[in-house]
């Protein structure tokens, strides 16, 4: 496993490092463990905008 080093943006980050889990992670999640997460876009059950500045963004999925 490789080691991921942080750039010293704060004093605590200066010496910190963590393991990157490249060997044990997959690039895409297991399809049977992913369900669709419907996007609301700030709209209620009648389709009207009830929350401003919501909507758009990348499609997301729910991980079971």
N, C-alpha and C positions, 0 to 999 in steps of 0.2 A: 504494500500500500504506500502511496506517495504521501508527502507532507505538503500541506498548503500553508504558505507563509503570508502574513498580512503586512501591508505597508504601514509604516509608523504614522498613522493619522492622529493617534492620541498616545499618551505615555503608556497606557495599559496594552495597547495594540502593538507596541514596539517589539516586544519579545515573544508575542503569542504565535502559536502555530497549531494547526489541527490536522488530523488525518483526512485525506480526501478518499471517499469511498467509491472510486472509479471501478475497482475490480468487482464490487458486490452490488452495484446498482445497474439498472437497465436504462436505456435512453428513453424508452416508452413504457408506460405502466401496463400491468397485466390487464387485458381487456375484460376479463370476467370480474375484475374487482373495481371497475369504473362504471359509474352510472351517469346519465346526463344531468346537468345542473341547469335548469331552465333560467333564462335571463329575464328579469322583471323589467328593468329599464325605468324604474320609478313609477310604474303604472299599477293601478288597482285592478279588481276583477272586472270592471266595466271598461277598461282600456284607457282611462283618462290619466294624464300625468298628475301624480299627487306629490311627487318629490322632485324638486328641480335639480338640474345638473347631474342627473343619473343617465346611464345608458352608454352604449358603445362598448369598447373594450374587447379583449380577446375572449374567445369561447373557452369556458371553463368546464371541468368535469368534477364529479363528486367521487372521492376515493373511499371505498367501503372499508 
